[in-house]
Amino acid sequence: MMIDLKGRIALVTGASRGIGYFTALALGKAGAHVVACARTIGGLEELDDAIRQAGGSGATLVPFDLSDMAAIDRLGAAINERWGQLDILIANAGILGTISPIGHVEAKVFEQVMTVNVTATWRLIRSVEPVLLKSDQGRALILSSGAAHKCRPFWGPYSASKAAVEALARTWAGETQRLPLRILSVDPGGTRTAMRAQAMPGEDPQTVPHPSEIAAALLPLCGPEQMETGKLFQVRENRIVDYRMPE
């Protein structure tokens, strides 16, 4: 399905690599102007070049760390001042932390995972909700993980953070269900990313999908035809399916 996002403004966090990079690229190819956020300036510049080479309008680059709450607070106001609205939010950025027994996790590691994965997501929602509500078809995708439900041993901080993010998304969707804004959580599944390599060091990366394949599946959820809100979807075999609880 061809998605026409010409004239739309899309904000993507974690846009310098992995799922964030390729989703931002797909949005740019579909005509959206991308506001790309990440810590790595070089990756953001590569994204801007790739969007322009694909015929898009390029990207507005916003390099900052998601632990900088003041920067998140300024983001919504800056978008409002420049464009007057925001049409698409892809809250993708996140960190793994350490794979460790819960009792062995250092306090600073646990706090960092919660800050980046949960508190920053809440702060982002709070910052950009006013501009998303100015759009006639606002769409927000909050990236989750199967870890939120599988609760695999040794993945405590990451699993807890993703469960919290899903709760935020569902609550937000309930609060806005009578408005044009549509909010979804999406579990992308195993993906060939640096985070996956960190979590699964012995895995053959060729056995999991490339992030460009995940981005292609996510793109239709950003268009006007997508009218669901408050649901959790999964990407499986390069397509979107309803979430099913793990056995």
Secondary structure, DSSP 4 states (H G I P E B T S, - for coil): -----TT-EEEEESTTSHHHHHHHHHHHHTTPEEEEEES-HHHHHHHHHHHHHTTS--EEEEE--TT-HHHHHHHHHHHHHHHS---EEEE----------GGGS-HHHHHHHHIIIIIHHHHHHHHHHHHHTTSTT-EEEEE--THHHH--TT-HHHHHHHHHHHHHHHHHHHHTTTSS-EEEEEE--S-SSHHHHHH-TTS-GGGS--HHHHHHHHGGGGSTT----SEEEEEETTEEEE-----
